Amino acid sequence: MARAQNISPQTRLVLSVLARQPQAWRHGYDLSRETGLKSGTLYPLLMRLKDQGLLESEWRQPLQPGRPPRHAYRLSAAGAALAAAQAREVPAIGASPIGLAVSS
């Protein structure tokens, strides 16, 4: 599991978004829209979290014919534990850890 200290605000934000529905598979594009993170920040972060065992990923078949498969992500058990620990450390006052409004 990744160290609890030195977690970037962007990582905290992604973990908090994924923790809302820890068993749901999420596409990077959806995570980008919800977090406001650009792809150059989000996708390397998702790859790092996966390499650290905090995320599971898989290729998902498209819902519409003719579209390519897409990667989907969800929290692993270790990722869910880290997200819960981070949630206890960050005050939940209707804002994300980096100050962006997060919708429920």
N, CA, C and O atoms as CSV, one atom per row, in Angstrom:
chain,resi,resn,atom,element,x,y,z
A,1,MET,N,N,0.843,-1.183,0.000
A,1,MET,CA,C,0.000,0.000,0.000
A,1,MET,C,C,0.882,1.239,0.000
A,1,MET,O,O,1.981,1.223,0.555
A,2,ALA,N,N,0.413,2.292,-0.610
A,2,ALA,CA,C,1.168,3.544,-0.680
A,2,ALA,C,C,1.242,4.185,0.703
A,2,ALA,O,O,0.375,3.984,1.553
A,3,ARG,N,N,2.303,4.960,0.896
A,3,ARG,CA,C,2.443,5.677,2.156
A,3,ARG,C,C,1.334,6.695,2.294
A,3,ARG,O,O,0.940,7.324,1.312
A,4,ALA,N,N,0.829,6.862,3.494
A,4,ALA,CA,C,-0.261,7.800,3.740
A,4,ALA,C,C,0.218,9.252,3.663
A,4,ALA,O,O,-0.545,10.133,3.268
A,5,GLN,N,N,1.483,9.508,4.041
A,5,GLN,CA,C,1.982,10.869,3.992
A,5,GLN,C,C,2.375,11.241,2.568
A,5,GLN,O,O,2.576,10.374,1.718
A,6,ASN,N,N,2.479,12.514,2.327
A,6,ASN,CA,C,2.911,13.039,1.032
A,6,ASN,C,C,1.988,12.677,-0.124
A,6,ASN,O,O,2.454,12.481,-1.246
A,7,ILE,N,N,0.720,12.588,0.125
A,7,ILE,CA,C,-0.237,12.337,-0.951
A,7,ILE,C,C,-0.645,13.687,-1.526
A,7,ILE,O,O,-1.059,14.589,-0.797
A,8,SER,N,N,-0.522,13.810,-2.830
A,8,SER,CA,C,-0.812,15.088,-3.479
A,8,SER,C,C,-2.298,15.416,-3.376
A,8,SER,O,O,-3.130,14.524,-3.208
A,9,PRO,N,N,-2.621,16.690,-3.476
A,9,PRO,CA,C,-4.042,17.080,-3.471
A,9,PRO,C,C,-4.813,16.437,-4.623
A,9,PRO,O,O,-5.986,16.097,-4.469
A,10,GLN,N,N,-4.165,16.269,-5.769
A,10,GLN,CA,C,-4.836,15.648,-6.911
A,10,GLN,C,C,-5.153,14.181,-6.617
A,10,GLN,O,O,-6.227,13.693,-6.968
A,11,THR,N,N,-4.228,13.490,-5.979
A,11,THR,CA,C,-4.454,12.092,-5.608
A,11,THR,C,C,-5.579,11.998,-4.595
A,11,THR,O,O,-6.444,11.130,-4.707
A,12,ARG,N,N,-5.575,12.877,-3.615
A,12,ARG,CA,C,-6.661,12.889,-2.623
A,12,ARG,C,C,-8.012,13.104,-3.309
A,12,ARG,O,O,-9.008,12.474,-2.953
A,13,LEU,N,N,-8.029,13.986,-4.280
A,13,LEU,CA,C,-9.271,14.281,-4.984
A,13,LEU,C,C,-9.766,13.054,-5.745
A,13,LEU,O,O,-10.945,12.711,-5.660
A,14,VAL,N,N,-8.890,12.396,-6.481
A,14,VAL,CA,C,-9.280,11.205,-7.237
A,14,VAL,C,C,-9.752,10.108,-6.286
A,14,VAL,O,O,-10.769,9.463,-6.544
A,15,LEU,N,N,-9.031,9.893,-5.200
A,15,LEU,CA,C,-9.442,8.875,-4.230
A,15,LEU,C,C,-10.810,9.185,-3.638
A,15,LEU,O,O,-11.634,8.288,-3.457
A,16,SER,N,N,-11.048,10.460,-3.336
A,16,SER,CA,C,-12.339,10.817,-2.732
A,16,SER,C,C,-13.489,10.621,-3.717
A,16,SER,O,O,-14.577,10.200,-3.326
A,17,VAL,N,N,-13.253,10.925,-4.987
A,17,VAL,CA,C,-14.293,10.730,-6.006
A,17,VAL,C,C,-14.575,9.238,-6.187
A,17,VAL,O,O,-15.733,8.825,-6.240
A,18,LEU,N,N,-13.530,8.442,-6.281
A,18,LEU,CA,C,-13.712,6.998,-6.449
A,18,LEU,C,C,-14.333,6.360,-5.206
A,18,LEU,O,O,-15.055,5.369,-5.315
A,19,ALA,N,N,-14.062,6.914,-4.038
A,19,ALA,CA,C,-14.571,6.341,-2.791
A,19,ALA,C,C,-16.079,6.501,-2.636
A,19,ALA,O,O,-16.688,5.795,-1.833
A,20,ARG,N,N,-16.684,7.400,-3.376
A,20,ARG,CA,C,-18.145,7.562,-3.294
A,20,ARG,C,C,-18.871,6.293,-3.721
A,20,ARG,O,O,-19.919,5.953,-3.173
A,21,GLN,N,N,-18.308,5.600,-4.698
A,21,GLN,CA,C,-18.847,4.325,-5.174
A,21,GLN,C,C,-17.663,3.407,-5.439
A,21,GLN,O,O,-17.270,3.223,-6.590
A,22,PRO,N,N,-17.089,2.828,-4.382
A,22,PRO,CA,C,-15.824,2.111,-4.529
A,22,PRO,C,C,-15.878,0.881,-5.439
A,22,PRO,O,O,-14.845,0.479,-5.973
A,23,GLN,N,N,-17.036,0.280,-5.628
A,23,GLN,CA,C,-17.137,-0.903,-6.481
A,23,GLN,C,C,-17.502,-0.558,-7.924
A,23,GLN,O,O,-17.489,-1.436,-8.787
A,24,ALA,N,N,-17.823,0.689,-8.197
A,24,ALA,CA,C,-18.229,1.102,-9.546
A,24,ALA,C,C,-17.000,1.301,-10.421
A,24,ALA,O,O,-16.007,1.890,-9.996
A,25,TRP,N,N,-17.081,0.801,-11.647
A,25,TRP,CA,C,-16.024,1.033,-12.631
A,25,TRP,C,C,-16.216,2.414,-13.229
A,25,TRP,O,O,-17.324,2.769,-13.632
A,26,ARG,N,N,-15.136,3.205,-13.291
A,26,ARG,CA,C,-15.198,4.575,-13.804
A,26,ARG,C,C,-14.192,4.752,-14.933
A,26,ARG,O,O,-13.067,4.259,-14.858
A,27,HIS,N,N,-14.601,5.450,-15.963
A,27,HIS,CA,C,-13.716,5.781,-17.079
A,27,HIS,C,C,-12.936,7.044,-16.746
A,27,HIS,O,O,-13.411,7.904,-16.004
A,28,GLY,N,N,-11.735,7.143,-17.302
A,28,GLY,CA,C,-10.903,8.309,-17.064
A,28,GLY,C,C,-11.571,9.609,-17.472
A,28,GLY,O,O,-11.432,10.623,-16.788
A,29,TYR,N,N,-12.301,9.583,-18.591
A,29,TYR,CA,C,-12.975,10.800,-19.040
A,29,TYR,C,C,-13.983,11.282,-17.999
A,29,TYR,O,O,-14.070,12.479,-17.728
A,30,ASP,N,N,-14.736,10.363,-17.420
A,30,ASP,CA,C,-15.704,10.732,-16.380
A,30,ASP,C,C,-14.992,11.299,-15.149
A,30,ASP,O,O,-15.439,12.278,-14.550
A,31,LEU,N,N,-13.885,10.667,-14.789
A,31,LEU,CA,C,-13.115,11.165,-13.641
A,31,LEU,C,C,-12.545,12.555,-13.927
A,31,LEU,O,O,-12.509,13.409,-13.042
A,32,SER,N,N,-12.105,12.777,-15.155
A,32,SER,CA,C,-11.582,14.085,-15.527
A,32,SER,C,C,-12.658,15.160,-15.412
A,32,SER,O,O,-12.412,16.242,-14.881
A,33,ARG,N,N,-13.838,14.855,-15.908
A,33,ARG,CA,C,-14.937,15.832,-15.817
A,33,ARG,C,C,-15.323,16.104,-14.365
A,33,ARG,O,O,-15.586,17.248,-13.995
A,34,GLU,N,N,-15.356,15.065,-13.551
A,34,GLU,CA,C,-15.791,15.245,-12.167
A,34,GLU,C,C,-14.742,15.931,-11.297
A,34,GLU,O,O,-15.089,16.691,-10.392
A,35,THR,N,N,-13.469,15.671,-11.562
A,35,THR,CA,C,-12.412,16.258,-10.742
A,35,THR,C,C,-11.891,17.573,-11.288
A,35,THR,O,O,-11.333,18.381,-10.545
A,36,GLY,N,N,-12.070,17.790,-12.580
A,36,GLY,CA,C,-11.498,18.982,-13.205
A,36,GLY,C,C,-10.026,18.824,-13.555
A,36,GLY,O,O,-9.390,19.781,-13.995
A,37,LEU,N,N,-9.477,17.624,-13.363
A,37,LEU,CA,C,-8.068,17.387,-13.678
A,37,LEU,C,C,-7.892,17.163,-15.178
A,37,LEU,O,O,-8.710,16.496,-15.811
A,38,LYS,N,N,-6.846,17.711,-15.729
A,38,LYS,CA,C,-6.522,17.526,-17.143
A,38,LYS,C,C,-5.956,16.126,-17.351
A,38,LYS,O,O,-5.439,15.512,-16.417
A,39,SER,N,N,-6.056,15.630,-18.571
A,39,SER,CA,C,-5.618,14.262,-18.864
A,39,SER,C,C,-4.134,14.053,-18.571
A,39,SER,O,O,-3.739,12.961,-18.163
A,40,GLY,N,N,-3.311,15.071,-18.770
A,40,GLY,CA,C,-1.883,14.957,-18.496
A,40,GLY,C,C,-1.559,14.799,-17.023
A,40,GLY,O,O,-0.470,14.348,-16.669
A,41,THR,N,N,-2.484,15.160,-16.173
A,41,THR,CA,C,-2.340,14.953,-14.730
A,41,THR,C,C,-3.043,13.673,-14.314
A,41,THR,O,O,-2.494,12.877,-13.552
A,42,LEU,N,N,-4.256,13.473,-14.812
A,42,LEU,CA,C,-5.092,12.365,-14.357
A,42,LEU,C,C,-4.551,10.998,-14.756
A,42,LEU,O,O,-4.418,10.121,-13.902
A,43,TYR,N,N,-4.237,10.796,-16.030
A,43,TYR,CA,C,-3.865,9.447,-16.481
A,43,TYR,C,C,-2.554,8.950,-15.874
A,43,TYR,O,O,-2.484,7.782,-15.492
A,44,PRO,N,N,-1.512,9.777,-15.765
A,44,PRO,CA,C,-0.322,9.297,-15.046
A,44,PRO,C,C,-0.632,8.971,-13.578
A,44,PRO,O,O,-0.084,8.020,-13.020
A,45,LEU,N,N,-1.502,9.757,-12.966
A,45,LEU,CA,C,-1.894,9.504,-11.582
A,45,LEU,C,C,-2.627,8.165,-11.470
A,45,LEU,O,O,-2.355,7.385,-10.557
A,46,LEU,N,N,-3.554,7.895,-12.392
A,46,LEU,CA,C,-4.274,6.620,-12.387
A,46,LEU,C,C,-3.308,5.454,-12.578
A,46,LEU,O,O,-3.451,4.422,-11.923
A,47,MET,N,N,-2.331,5.605,-13.466
A,47,MET,CA,C,-1.348,4.535,-13.684
A,47,MET,C,C,-0.511,4.290,-12.434
A,47,MET,O,O,-0.235,3.143,-12.081
A,48,ARG,N,N,-0.104,5.378,-11.759
A,48,ARG,CA,C,0.667,5.228,-10.519
A,48,ARG,C,C,-0.148,4.517,-9.447
A,48,ARG,O,O,0.353,3.619,-8.770
A,49,LEU,N,N,-1.418,4.928,-9.293
A,49,LEU,CA,C,-2.274,4.292,-8.286
A,49,LEU,C,C,-2.470,2.812,-8.594
A,49,LEU,O,O,-2.510,1.988,-7.681
A,50,LYS,N,N,-2.593,2.475,-9.862
A,50,LYS,CA,C,-2.733,1.071,-10.249
A,50,LYS,C,C,-1.447,0.308,-9.938
A,50,LYS,O,O,-1.496,-0.793,-9.389
A,51,ASP,N,N,-0.298,0.889,-10.286
A,51,ASP,CA,C,0.992,0.241,-10.017
A,51,ASP,C,C,1.221,0.037,-8.518
A,51,ASP,O,O,1.899,-0.909,-8.117
A,52,GLN,N,N,0.656,0.922,-7.690
A,52,GLN,CA,C,0.795,0.819,-6.242
A,52,GLN,C,C,-0.238,-0.127,-5.628
A,52,GLN,O,O,-0.231,-0.349,-4.417
A,53,GLY,N,N,-1.118,-0.679,-6.451
A,53,GLY,CA,C,-2.120,-1.609,-5.956
A,53,GLY,C,C,-3.336,-0.944,-5.340
A,53,GLY,O,O,-4.122,-1.595,-4.651
A,54,LEU,N,N,-3.497,0.356,-5.584
A,54,LEU,CA,C,-4.623,1.089,-5.003
A,54,LEU,C,C,-5.836,1.111,-5.919
A,54,LEU,O,O,-6.950,1.389,-5.474
A,55,LEU,N,N,-5.624,0.818,-7.201
A,55,LEU,CA,C,-6.713,0.759,-8.173
A,55,LEU,C,C,-6.658,-0.568,-8.918
A,55,LEU,O,O,-5.599,-1.171,-9.090
A,56,GLU,N,N,-7.831,-0.995,-9.352
A,56,GLU,CA,C,-7.951,-2.089,-10.308
A,56,GLU,C,C,-8.319,-1.432,-11.631
A,56,GLU,O,O,-8.984,-0.396,-11.653
A,57,SER,N,N,-7.888,-2.032,-12.724
A,57,SER,CA,C,-8.283,-1.504,-14.024
A,57,SER,C,C,-8.590,-2.665,-14.951
A,57,SER,O,O,-8.076,-3.771,-14.781
A,58,GLU,N,N,-9.431,-2.397,-15.929
A,58,GLU,CA,C,-9.757,-3.401,-16.933
A,58,GLU,C,C,-10.233,-2.697,-18.194
A,58,GLU,O,O,-10.661,-1.543,-18.164
A,59,TRP,N,N,-10.148,-3.419,-19.298
A,59,TRP,CA,C,-10.686,-2.905,-20.554
A,59,TRP,C,C,-12.172,-3.204,-20.567
A,59,TRP,O,O,-12.583,-4.336,-20.314
A,60,ARG,N,N,-12.980,-2.194,-20.860
A,60,ARG,CA,C,-14.436,-2.355,-20.932
A,60,ARG,C,C,-14.867,-2.204,-22.384
A,60,ARG,O,O,-14.401,-1.318,-23.100
A,61,GLN,N,N,-15.755,-3.077,-22.796
A,61,GLN,CA,C,-16.282,-3.004,-24.156
A,61,GLN,C,C,-17.222,-1.806,-24.273
A,61,GLN,O,O,-17.913,-1.462,-23.314
A,62,PRO,N,N,-17.251,-1.178,-25.429
A,62,PRO,CA,C,-18.095,0.007,-25.609
A,62,PRO,C,C,-19.580,-0.360,-25.607
A,62,PRO,O,O,-19.963,-1.473,-25.968
A,63,LEU,N,N,-20.394,0.592,-25.196
A,63,LEU,CA,C,-21.840,0.416,-25.228
A,63,LEU,C,C,-22.384,0.630,-26.637
A,63,LEU,O,O,-23.418,0.068,-26.997
A,64,GLN,N,N,-21.691,1.441,-27.431
A,64,GLN,CA,C,-22.115,1.734,-28.799
A,64,GLN,C,C,-21.208,0.999,-29.783
A,64,GLN,O,O,-19.986,1.034,-29.632
A,65,PRO,N,N,-21.776,0.340,-30.778
A,65,PRO,CA,C,-20.952,-0.347,-31.771
A,65,PRO,C,C,-20.036,0.636,-32.510
A,65,PRO,O,O,-20.402,1.787,-32.748
A,66,GLY,N,N,-18.856,0.163,-32.862
A,66,GLY,CA,C,-17.920,0.997,-33.606
A,66,GLY,C,C,-16.993,1.824,-32.735
A,66,GLY,O,O,-16.063,2.448,-33.246
A,67,ARG,N,N,-17.228,1.840,-31.431
A,67,ARG,CA,C,-16.367,2.590,-30.512
A,67,ARG,C,C,-15.289,1.655,-29.976
A,67,ARG,O,O,-15.538,0.457,-29.842
A,68,PRO,N,N,-14.110,2.163,-29.667
A,68,PRO,CA,C,-13.046,1.298,-29.142
A,68,PRO,C,C,-13.288,0.957,-27.658
A,68,PRO,O,O,-13.992,1.683,-26.957
A,69,PRO,N,N,-12.701,-0.147,-27.194
A,69,PRO,CA,C,-12.770,-0.445,-25.755
A,69,PRO,C,C,-12.066,0.664,-24.970
A,69,PRO,O,O,-11.184,1.342,-25.496
A,70,ARG,N,N,-12.460,0.838,-23.720
A,70,ARG,CA,C,-11.860,1.871,-22.874
A,70,ARG,C,C,-11.427,1.255,-21.546
A,70,ARG,O,O,-11.998,0.272,-21.074
A,71,HIS,N,N,-10.407,1.865,-20.966
A,71,HIS,CA,C,-9.974,1.455,-19.637
A,71,HIS,C,C,-10.978,1.956,-18.606
A,71,HIS,O,O,-11.502,3.063,-18.735
A,72,ALA,N,N,-11.244,1.162,-17.605
A,72,ALA,CA,C,-12.083,1.569,-16.491
A,72,ALA,C,C,-11.312,1.284,-15.208
A,72,ALA,O,O,-10.485,0.373,-15.160
A,73,TYR,N,N,-11.583,2.058,-14.185
A,73,TYR,CA,C,-10.849,1.992,-12.930
A,73,TYR,C,C,-11.822,1.924,-11.766
A,73,TYR,O,O,-12.930,2.456,-11.829
A,74,ARG,N,N,-11.382,1.252,-10.689
A,74,ARG,CA,C,-12.099,1.295,-9.419
A,74,ARG,C,C,-11.087,1.040,-8.315
A,74,ARG,O,O,-9.986,0.544,-8.555
A,75,LEU,N,N,-11.487,1.391,-7.100
A,75,LEU,CA,C,-10.597,1.216,-5.961
A,75,LEU,C,C,-10.408,-0.259,-5.642
A,75,LEU,O,O,-11.353,-1.045,-5.712
A,76,SER,N,N,-9.193,-0.624,-5.295
A,76,SER,CA,C,-8.928,-1.946,-4.740
A,76,SER,C,C,-9.244,-1.860,-3.239
A,76,SER,O,O,-9.588,-0.789,-2.739
A,77,ALA,N,N,-9.129,-2.960,-2.541
A,77,ALA,CA,C,-9.355,-2.941,-1.090
A,77,ALA,C,C,-8.362,-1.998,-0.411
A,77,ALA,O,O,-8.728,-1.251,0.496
A,78,ALA,N,N,-7.100,-2.038,-0.858
A,78,ALA,CA,C,-6.092,-1.144,-0.287
A,78,ALA,C,C,-6.401,0.313,-0.617
A,78,ALA,O,O,-6.200,1.194,0.218
A,79,GLY,N,N,-6.883,0.568,-1.813
A,79,GLY,CA,C,-7.242,1.926,-2.207
A,79,GLY,C,C,-8.427,2.453,-1.416
A,79,GLY,O,O,-8.449,3.618,-1.020
A,80,ALA,N,N,-9.411,1.591,-1.186
A,80,ALA,CA,C,-10.577,1.993,-0.390
A,80,ALA,C,C,-10.157,2.316,1.043
A,80,ALA,O,O,-10.666,3.262,1.643
A,81,ALA,N,N,-9.228,1.529,1.590
A,81,ALA,CA,C,-8.738,1.790,2.951
A,81,ALA,C,C,-7.994,3.123,3.013
A,81,ALA,O,O,-8.174,3.898,3.953
A,82,LEU,N,N,-7.152,3.388,2.000
A,82,LEU,CA,C,-6.423,4.655,1.965
A,82,LEU,C,C,-7.385,5.829,1.793
A,82,LEU,O,O,-7.221,6.862,2.442
A,83,ALA,N,N,-8.374,5.682,0.933
A,83,ALA,CA,C,-9.361,6.752,0.727
A,83,ALA,C,C,-10.120,7.034,2.020
A,83,ALA,O,O,-10.376,8.192,2.349
A,84,ALA,N,N,-10.478,5.987,2.751
A,84,ALA,CA,C,-11.185,6.174,4.029
A,84,ALA,C,C,-10.290,6.883,5.034
A,84,ALA,O,O,-10.751,7.764,5.761
A,85,ALA,N,N,-9.024,6.512,5.084
A,85,ALA,CA,C,-8.087,7.166,5.995
A,85,ALA,C,C,-7.913,8.635,5.628
A,85,ALA,O,O,-7.858,9.493,6.509
A,86,GLN,N,N,-7.826,8.931,4.326
A,86,GLN,CA,C,-7.692,10.311,3.877
A,86,GLN,C,C,-8.945,11.120,4.184
A,86,GLN,O,O,-8.855,12.297,4.534
A,87,ALA,N,N,-10.095,10.505,4.056
A,87,ALA,CA,C,-11.357,11.205,4.342
A,87,ALA,C,C,-11.427,11.611,5.808
A,87,ALA,O,O,-11.981,12.659,6.139
A,88,ARG,N,N,-10.876,10.798,6.671
A,88,ARG,CA,C,-10.871,11.146,8.101
A,88,ARG,C,C,-9.943,12.318,8.384
A,88,ARG,O,O,-10.173,13.081,9.323
A,89,GLU,N,N,-8.885,12.467,7.570
A,89,GLU,CA,C,-7.912,13.541,7.778
A,89,GLU,C,C,-8.347,14.867,7.172
A,89,GLU,O,O,-7.979,15.924,7.683
A,90,VAL,N,N,-9.124,14.832,6.090
A,90,VAL,CA,C,-9.524,16.039,5.377
A,90,VAL,C,C,-10.938,16.414,5.807
A,90,VAL,O,O,-11.844,15.590,5.683
A,91,PRO,N,N,-11.154,17.612,6.302
A,91,PRO,CA,C,-12.498,18.018,6.693
A,91,PRO,C,C,-13.456,17.999,5.511
A,91,PRO,O,O,-13.125,18.483,4.429
A,92,ALA,N,N,-14.621,17.452,5.716
A,92,ALA,CA,C,-15.640,17.386,4.657
A,92,ALA,C,C,-16.606,18.549,4.832
A,92,ALA,O,O,-17.617,18.431,5.523
A,93,ILE,N,N,-16.284,19.677,4.198
A,93,ILE,CA,C,-17.123,20.872,4.308
A,93,ILE,C,C,-17.687,21.214,2.941
A,93,ILE,O,O,-17.891,22.386,2.626
A,94,GLY,N,N,-17.939,20.197,2.127
A,94,GLY,CA,C,-18.518,20.436,0.814
A,94,GLY,C,C,-17.515,20.855,-0.228
A,94,GLY,O,O,-17.898,21.265,-1.324
A,95,ALA,N,N,-16.240,20.763,0.085
A,95,ALA,CA,C,-15.206,21.093,-0.891
A,95,ALA,C,C,-14.225,19.948,-0.973
A,95,ALA,O,O,-14.050,19.189,-0.019
A,96,SER,N,N,-13.597,19.833,-2.106
A,96,SER,CA,C,-12.596,18.788,-2.299
A,96,SER,C,C,-11.308,19.210,-1.604
A,96,SER,O,O,-11.180,20.360,-1.182
A,97,PRO,N,N,-10.354,18.293,-1.480
A,97,PRO,CA,C,-9.086,18.617,-0.826
A,97,PRO,C,C,-8.280,19.711,-1.518
A,97,PRO,O,O,-7.405,20.304,-0.887
A,98,ILE,N,N,-8.544,20.003,-2.799
A,98,ILE,CA,C,-7.778,21.069,-3.441
A,98,ILE,C,C,-8.621,22.316,-3.652
A,98,ILE,O,O,-8.228,23.230,-4.377
A,99,GLY,N,N,-9.782,22.342,-3.013
A,99,GLY,CA,C,-10.570,23.546,-3.041
A,99,GLY,C,C,-11.568,23.651,-4.169
A,99,GLY,O,O,-12.226,24.684,-4.297
A,100,LEU,N,N,-11.714,22.620,-5.000
A,100,LEU,CA,C,-12.709,22.652,-6.066
A,100,LEU,C,C,-14.034,22.133,-5.512
A,100,LEU,O,O,-14.050,21.182,-4.731
A,101,ALA,N,N,-15.113,22.734,-5.901
A,101,ALA,CA,C,-16.411,22.248,-5.467
A,101,ALA,C,C,-16.642,20.864,-6.064
A,101,ALA,O,O,-16.408,20.647,-7.253
A,102,VAL,N,N,-17.101,19.935,-5.236
A,102,VAL,CA,C,-17.364,18.577,-5.677
A,102,VAL,C,C,-18.845,18.316,-5.514
A,102,VAL,O,O,-19.396,18.484,-4.426
A,103,SER,N,N,-19.487,17.908,-6.585
A,103,SER,CA,C,-20.923,17.632,-6.517
A,103,SER,C,C,-21.152,16.263,-5.908
A,103,SER,O,O,-20.317,15.368,-6.038
A,104,SER,N,N,-22.272,16.108,-5.253
A,104,SER,CA,C,-22.590,14.828,-4.607
A,104,SER,C,C,-23.257,13.877,-5.525
A,104,SER,O,O,-23.586,12.760,-5.125
